[in-house]
Amino acid sequence: METDETVDGQGPVKPATIYEVARLAGVSHQTVSRHLRGNGGLKAATVAKVQRAIEELNYSPNMAARSLRTRRVYRIVIIVPEATQYVPVRMLNGAAAAAHEAGFLVDVIALEGSAATRSNRLLSLLGSEQLAGVLSFVPLGSMQKHLDAAHSGLPVVVAGEYDDRMRARGTLADGAAAARIVEHLAALGHRKFFHVAGPEQWPSARNRRAAYLEAVEQLGLTSAGEYQGDWSAESGHDAGLNLPVESGVTAVFTGNDQMAIGLMRALHERGFRVPEDISVFGWDDLPESRFLVPSLSTVSMDLEALGRLAMTELVTVVQGKESPKGSAEDEKLPLMDLVIRESTGPARR
């Protein structure tokens, strides 16, 4: 049976109340409640004071009581891939923080196996419980119809999907930085490229590939081929073992850092030097990327902001507000910066 925490054996410590949060923040309890519901209109300074008080008191809203009182559901599910390194923890943290600040509880479900296995596991875990919404960092594909059938009318946001004009709706799918990578390498004298792409079902992989191919064509360069990876270092290693270096390729753009790491290992095993023989560019700026030998050139993103943006879109739908579209949403996108390190250099003569 659960009990309240104790302090130095002095008995149970009662959880903080919304009134104690209000008193510490110097605002009314109605203001705290408004903040927890995610209502807009509060001044930034007020939001900051309330959030500091919540964190200092370790306040957690009683969602069960709120649900009974308001007849609303406060549970949001986040779906991630089996190997969560493909959705960085920082992005997951940003999404969870945005949900908590809006007054929602969060459950995380990791999917693995075949498409049928993933669908069955998802429906089994979600069961018949009421949900406020679902945020997926995984392309749902055929799972979407099963989810709709089991939870009719459930708000679902897939991070990195496309809008009805086939334009990336922010978050993971924005591949614009791929063109900047090609431009940077071309300025170093590279003329023949190779691309190691992520899985086709991921909008982020398709968008990065499309931006890469468009930039190569516009600059009058050559793409010597592509390899379909699965985001893993193993698939990058396989790509490196089969890279047609003899065709004159001098630069490789990989869809993420893990594949770039595997690729560089394979090139080392084949006796090629990075970047003297082959320049390699990754994507994601993993913490370990700067400690590689050579350190990896990559794309840095504000991952917390990306996670928050995706969750904010879902919360907006759950609360029955109009979801931002088009240029207004694009203006909110965090910048993606090229991080130039040792794995890229002038093209070999």
RODO-2510 file (C-alpha; in nm, 4 decimals, decimal comma):
residues 349
     n   res          X          Y          Z
     1     m     0,0000     0,0000     0,0000
     2     e     0,1291     0,3450    -0,0892
     3     t     0,2077     0,5870     0,1937
     4     d     0,3151     0,9457     0,2082
     5     e     0,6866     1,0143     0,2270
     6     t     0,8456     1,0708     0,5677
     7     v     1,1143     1,3143     0,6764
     8     d     1,3665     1,1863     0,9342
     9     g     1,1070     0,9426     1,0675
    10     q     0,8772     1,2230     1,1787
    11     g     0,5727     1,0754     1,0056
    12     p     0,4065     1,1331     0,6684
    13     v     0,4547     1,4556     0,4756
    14     k     0,1358     1,5768     0,3136
    15     p     0,1555     1,6620    -0,0581
    16     a     0,1556     2,0307    -0,1376
    17     t    -0,1783     2,1848    -0,2283
    18     i    -0,2690     2,4334    -0,4975
    19     y    -0,3239     2,6935    -0,2225
    20     e     0,0344     2,6500    -0,0961
    21     v     0,1616     2,6917    -0,4508
    22     a    -0,0438     3,0100    -0,4858
    23     r     0,0824     3,1472    -0,1542
    24     l     0,4480     3,0821    -0,2421
    25     a     0,4060     3,2340    -0,5888
    26     g     0,2166     3,5342    -0,4544
    27     v    -0,0865     3,4779    -0,6786
    28     s    -0,4417     3,3482    -0,6380
    29     h    -0,5214     2,9791    -0,6519
    30     q    -0,7383     3,0544    -0,9572
    31     t    -0,4242     3,1776    -1,1360
    32     v    -0,2402     2,8560    -1,0500
    33     s    -0,5367     2,6527    -1,1730
    34     r    -0,5438     2,8533    -1,4952
    35     h    -0,1739     2,7847    -1,5473
    36     l    -0,2230     2,4111    -1,4912
    37     r    -0,5061     2,4015    -1,7442
    38     g    -0,2767     2,5549    -2,0039
    39     n    -0,4905     2,8640    -2,0495
    40     g    -0,3179     3,1507    -2,2239
    41     g    -0,3196     3,5148    -2,1235
    42     l    -0,0981     3,4930    -1,8164
    43     k     0,2041     3,7208    -1,8104
    44     a     0,5402     3,5528    -1,8599
    45     a     0,6558     3,6708    -1,5163
    46     t     0,3472     3,5173    -1,3552
    47     v     0,3995     3,1867    -1,5353
    48     a     0,7619     3,1817    -1,4197
    49     k     0,6649     3,2475    -1,0546
    50     v     0,3991     2,9765    -1,0556
    51     q     0,6285     2,7233    -1,2216
    52     r     0,9066     2,7947    -0,9706
    53     a     0,6636     2,7417    -0,6828
    54     i     0,5390     2,4158    -0,8347
    55     e     0,8943     2,2858    -0,8679
    56     e     1,0020     2,4042    -0,5218
    57     l     0,7048     2,2368    -0,3526
    58     n     0,7174     1,9329    -0,5842
    59     y     0,3490     1,9913    -0,6456
    60     s     0,1620     1,7308    -0,8501
    61     p    -0,2049     1,7904    -0,9411
    62     n    -0,4458     1,5224    -0,8246
    63     m    -0,5515     1,4124    -1,1712
    64     a    -0,7968     1,1495    -1,0509
    65     a    -0,9861     1,4067    -0,8453
    66     r    -0,9766     1,6582    -1,1278
    67     s    -1,1127     1,4009    -1,3741
    68     l    -1,4037     1,3148    -1,1435
    69     r    -1,4775     1,6803    -1,0773
    70     t    -1,4490     1,8133    -1,4312
    71     r    -1,5344     1,4979    -1,6285
    72     r    -1,2206     1,5556    -1,8358
    73     v    -0,9418     1,3106    -1,9140
    74     y    -0,5859     1,4106    -1,8301
    75     r    -0,3774     1,1188    -1,9629
    76     i    -0,1580     1,1650    -2,2710
    77     v     0,0412     0,8803    -2,4258
    78     i     0,3721     0,9366    -2,6049
    79     i     0,4764     0,6654    -2,8513
    80     v     0,8489     0,6155    -2,9197
    81     p     1,0494     0,3592    -3,1204
    82     e     1,1867     0,0444    -2,9610
    83     a     1,5360     0,1952    -2,9439
    84     t     1,4685     0,5342    -2,7879
    85     q     1,8038     0,6784    -2,8978
    86     y     1,6321     0,7385    -3,2339
    87     v     1,4081     0,9873    -3,0540
    88     p     1,6546     1,1748    -2,8316
    89     v     1,5764     1,1844    -2,4614
    90     r     1,6004     1,5643    -2,4677
    91     m     1,3120     1,5783    -2,7160
    92     l     1,1066     1,3412    -2,5022
    93     n     1,1792     1,5537    -2,1957
    94     g     1,0634     1,8674    -2,3765
    95     a     0,7361     1,7021    -2,4777
    96     a     0,6714     1,5665    -2,1278
    97     a     0,7456     1,9039    -1,9668
    98     a     0,4967     2,0792    -2,1966
    99     a     0,2304     1,8205    -2,1085
   100     h     0,2908     1,8521    -1,7344
   101     e     0,2792     2,2302    -1,7484
   102     a    -0,0586     2,2053    -1,9206
   103     g    -0,1822     1,9786    -1,6396
   104     f    -0,1619     1,6376    -1,8094
   105     l    -0,0132     1,3084    -1,6985
   106     v     0,2166     1,1321    -1,9456
   107     d     0,2757     0,7645    -2,0225
   108     v     0,5480     0,6531    -2,2648
   109     i     0,5006     0,3440    -2,4830
   110     a     0,7917     0,1919    -2,6807
   111     l     0,6958    -0,0048    -2,9922
   112     e     0,8980    -0,2929    -3,1359
   113     g     0,8655    -0,5855    -3,3754
   114     s     0,6671    -0,6183    -3,6997
   115     a     0,3843    -0,3852    -3,8013
   116     a     0,1224    -0,6342    -3,6795
   117     t     0,3071    -0,6858    -3,3514
   118     r     0,3344    -0,3117    -3,2953
   119     s    -0,0375    -0,2594    -3,3635
   120     n    -0,1373    -0,5367    -3,1246
   121     r     0,1008    -0,4127    -2,8552
   122     l    -0,0197    -0,0537    -2,8887
   123     l    -0,3875    -0,1469    -2,8619
   124     s    -0,3144    -0,3839    -2,5751
   125     l    -0,1270    -0,1199    -2,3763
   126     l    -0,3821     0,1505    -2,4441
   127     g    -0,6668    -0,0892    -2,3678
   128     s    -1,0103     0,0622    -2,3187
   129     e    -0,8901     0,3417    -2,0918
   130     q    -0,9903     0,6946    -2,1758
   131     l    -0,7125     0,9096    -2,3167
   132     a    -0,6838     1,2817    -2,3726
   133     g    -0,4546     1,2355    -2,6732
   134     v    -0,1583     1,0597    -2,8307
   135     l     0,1733     1,2082    -2,9462
   136     s     0,3743     0,9696    -3,1640
   137     f     0,7402     1,0052    -3,2552
   138     v     0,6913     0,6942    -3,4727
   139     p     0,5155     0,6875    -3,8137
   140     l     0,1882     0,5107    -3,7361
   141     g     0,1031     0,3890    -4,0865
   142     s    -0,1620     0,1161    -4,0714
   143     m    -0,1710     0,1447    -3,6905
   144     q    -0,3629     0,4702    -3,7270
   145     k    -0,6847     0,3004    -3,8448
   146     h    -0,6715     0,0465    -3,5606
   147     l    -0,6174     0,3289    -3,3137
   148     d    -0,9091     0,5254    -3,4598
   149     a    -1,1340     0,2197    -3,4377
   150     a    -1,0460     0,1526    -3,0729
   151     h    -1,0517     0,5186    -2,9632
   152     s    -1,2876     0,7058    -3,1935
   153     g    -1,2252     1,0798    -3,2084
   154     l    -0,9001     1,0576    -3,0121
   155     p    -0,6662     1,3517    -3,0894
   156     v    -0,3429     1,2141    -3,2420
   157     v    -0,0362     1,4118    -3,3501
   158     v     0,2497     1,2424    -3,5347
   159     a     0,5671     1,4494    -3,4966
   160     g     0,7316     1,5160    -3,8290
   161     e     0,4434     1,4407    -4,0645
   162     y     0,3474     1,6478    -4,3675
   163     d     0,0570     1,8840    -4,4155
   164     d    -0,1853     1,8655    -4,7093
   165     r     0,0639     2,0571    -4,9251
   166     m     0,3370     1,7968    -4,8633
   167     r     0,5342     2,0440    -4,6550
   168     a     0,6932     1,9301    -4,3322
   169     r     0,4878     2,0338    -4,0308
   170     g     0,7932     2,1107    -3,8225
   171     t     0,9718     1,8925    -3,5649
   172     l     1,1594     1,5904    -3,6961
   173     a     1,0665     1,6224    -4,0616
   174     d     1,2409     1,9498    -4,1406
   175     g     1,5199     1,8557    -4,3821
   176     a     1,6218     2,2048    -4,4927
   177     a     1,9638     2,1694    -4,3283
   178     a     2,0486     1,8916    -4,5778
   179     a     2,0794     2,1528    -4,8521
   180     r     2,3144     2,3581    -4,6357
   181     i     2,5300     2,0477    -4,5811
   182     v     2,5636     1,9944    -4,9560
   183     e     2,6443     2,3622    -5,0097
   184     h     2,9127     2,3542    -4,7394
   185     l     3,0779     2,0429    -4,8828
   186     a     3,0604     2,1818    -5,2364
   187     a     3,2449     2,4917    -5,1155
   188     l     3,5211     2,2552    -4,9990
   189     g     3,5549     2,1219    -5,3517
   190     h     3,3406     1,8089    -5,3283
   191     r     3,1602     1,7170    -5,6500
   192     k     3,0514     1,3531    -5,6095
   193     f     2,8323     1,2600    -5,3115
   194     f     2,6700     0,9556    -5,1536
   195     h     2,3710     0,9469    -4,9180
   196     v     2,2943     0,7006    -4,6372
   197     a     1,9224     0,7475    -4,5759
   198     g     1,6989     0,6571    -4,2835
   199     p     1,3961     0,4257    -4,3156
   200     e     1,1585     0,5228    -4,5947
   201     q     0,8527     0,5202    -4,3658
   202     w     0,9971     0,8049    -4,1576
   203     p     0,9027     1,1505    -4,2928
   204     s     1,2286     1,2885    -4,1514
   205     a     1,4294     1,0427    -4,3645
   206     r     1,2284     1,1194    -4,6791
   207     n     1,2549     1,4933    -4,6276
   208     r     1,6315     1,4909    -4,5680
   209     r     1,6813     1,2755    -4,8769
   210     a     1,4620     1,5041    -5,0906
   211     a     1,6462     1,8175    -4,9768
   212     y     1,9816     1,6466    -5,0431
   213     l     1,8868     1,5407    -5,3974
   214     e     1,7441     1,8827    -5,4813
   215     a     2,0588     2,0603    -5,3629
   216     v     2,2849     1,8229    -5,5588
   217     e     2,0850     1,8882    -5,8756
   218     q     2,0649     2,2653    -5,8332
   219     l     2,4404     2,2955    -5,7736
   220     g     2,5271     2,0767    -6,0731
   221     l     2,6848     1,8071    -5,8559
   222     t     2,6599     1,4274    -5,8754
   223     s     2,5014     1,1756    -5,6410
   224     a     2,6766     0,8430    -5,6888
   225     g     2,4036     0,6516    -5,5106
   226     e     2,2148     0,5896    -5,1885
   227     y     2,1921     0,3263    -4,9184
   228     q     1,8743     0,2590    -4,7219
   229     g     1,9678     0,2389    -4,3541
   230     d     1,7551     0,1875    -4,0440
   231     w     1,9044     0,4636    -3,8229
   232     s     2,1432     0,2156    -3,6568
   233     a     2,5239     0,2208    -3,6542
   234     e     2,5138    -0,1327    -3,7973
   235     s     2,3330    -0,0156    -4,1102
   236     g     2,5830     0,2701    -4,1455
   237     h     2,8636     0,0156    -4,1198
   238     d     2,7061    -0,1916    -4,3973
   239     a     2,6771     0,1205    -4,6111
   240     g     3,0446     0,1986    -4,5545
   241     l     3,1519    -0,1515    -4,6570
   242     n     2,9624    -0,1066    -4,9849
   243     l     3,0469     0,2591    -5,0498
   244     p     3,1659     0,2958    -5,4142
   245     v     3,4784     0,4953    -5,3326
   246     e     3,6344     0,3897    -5,6649
   247     s     3,3633     0,5889    -5,8474
   248     g     3,5111     0,9115    -5,7166
   249     v     3,2865     0,9733    -5,4152
   250     t     3,4526     1,2180    -5,1760
   251     a     3,1651     1,3107    -4,9408
   252     v     2,8902     1,1174    -4,7630
   253     f     2,5802     1,2671    -4,5992
   254     t     2,4140     1,0330    -4,3495
   255     g     2,0619     1,0735    -4,2123
   256     n     2,1762     1,0571    -3,8479
   257     d     2,4874     1,0377    -3,6307
   258     q     2,4549     0,6665    -3,5494
   259     m     2,4778     0,5695    -3,9159
   260     a     2,7683     0,8110    -3,9624
   261     i     2,9560     0,6445    -3,6764
   262     g     2,9111     0,3002    -3,8316
   263     l     3,0114     0,4339    -4,1729
   264     m     3,3364     0,5832    -4,0438
   265     r     3,4262     0,2548    -3,8782
   266     a     3,3760     0,0680    -4,2060
   267     l     3,5889     0,3199    -4,3967
   268     h     3,8651     0,2749    -4,1392
   269     e     3,8480    -0,1024    -4,1866
   270     r     3,8789    -0,0523    -4,5640
   271     g     4,1851     0,1665    -4,5225
   272     f     4,0264     0,4997    -4,6095
   273     r     4,0894     0,8118    -4,4040
   274     v     3,8251     1,0555    -4,2807
   275     p     3,8303     1,3347    -4,3946
   276     e     4,1441     1,3076    -4,6126
   277     d     3,9834     1,0512    -4,8460
   278     i     3,6145     1,0785    -4,7571
   279     s     3,4287     1,3540    -4,5719
   280     v     3,1374     1,2388    -4,3540
   281     f     2,8471     1,4504    -4,2286
   282     g     2,5885     1,3314    -3,9727
   283     w     2,2709     1,4679    -3,8173
   284     d     2,1496     1,5046    -3,4526
   285     d     2,4673     1,6196    -3,2721
   286     l     2,4722     1,3298    -3,0271
   287     p     2,6765     1,4075    -2,7135
   288     e     2,9413     1,1492    -2,8104
   289     s     2,9821     1,2896    -3,1637
   290     r     3,2356     1,5503    -3,0542
   291     f     3,4508     1,2862    -2,8823
   292     l     3,4986     1,0629    -3,1876
   293     v     3,8289     1,0469    -3,3727
   294     p     3,7786     1,2341    -3,5933
   295     s     3,4989     1,4338    -3,4297
   296     l     3,1803     1,4263    -3,6363
   297     s     3,0390     1,7182    -3,8343
   298     t     2,6638     1,7174    -3,7767
   299     v     2,3386     1,9125    -3,7434
   300     s     2,2461     2,0535    -3,4039
   301     m     1,8799     2,1056    -3,3151
   302     d     1,7051     2,2517    -3,0121
   303     l     1,5581     1,9134    -2,9199
   304     e     1,3718     2,0280    -2,6095
   305     a     1,1985     2,2961    -2,8153
   306     l     1,1095     2,0431    -3,0861
   307     g     0,9508     1,8144    -2,8285
   308     r     0,7628     2,1044    -2,6725
   309     l     0,6371     2,2173    -3,0137
   310     a     0,4955     1,8730    -3,0922
   311     m     0,3252     1,8393    -2,7523
   312     t     0,1903     2,1948    -2,7661
   313     e     0,0208     2,1120    -3,0962
   314     l    -0,1454     1,8079    -2,9365
   315     v    -0,2535     1,9977    -2,6227
   316     t    -0,4025     2,2676    -2,8450
   317     v    -0,6151     2,0064    -3,0226
   318     v    -0,7133     1,8366    -2,6952
   319     q    -0,8300     2,1683    -2,5514
   320     g    -1,0438     2,2326    -2,8575
   321     k    -0,8446     2,5261    -2,9834
   322     e    -0,7450     2,5939    -3,3418
   323     s    -0,4116     2,4306    -3,4264
   324     p    -0,1566     2,6663    -3,5857
   325     k    -0,0745     2,5844    -3,9480
   326     g     0,1403     2,7128    -4,2263
   327     s     0,3848     2,9966    -4,1864
   328     a     0,2793     3,0791    -3,8314
   329     e     0,3875     2,7332    -3,7224
   330     d     0,7038     2,7443    -3,9306
   331     e     0,8103     3,0651    -3,7556
   332     k     0,8099     2,8741    -3,4257
   333     l     1,0573     2,6143    -3,5488
   334     p     1,3887     2,6140    -3,3623
   335     l     1,6921     2,6773    -3,5785
   336     m     1,9034     2,3908    -3,7066
   337     d     2,2739     2,4716    -3,7094
   338     l     2,5592     2,3023    -3,8910
   339     v     2,8314     2,1960    -3,6480
   340     i     3,1552     2,1706    -3,8441
   341     r     3,4120     1,9339    -3,6928
   342     e     3,7036     1,7160    -3,8045
   343     s     3,5139     1,4602    -4,0177
   344     t     3,4777     1,7042    -4,3076
   345     g     3,7503     1,8754    -4,5062
   346     p     3,8619     1,9706    -4,8578
   347     a     3,7985     1,7156    -5,1305
   348     r     4,0929     1,4939    -5,2211
   349     r     4,2625     1,5756    -5,5485
***
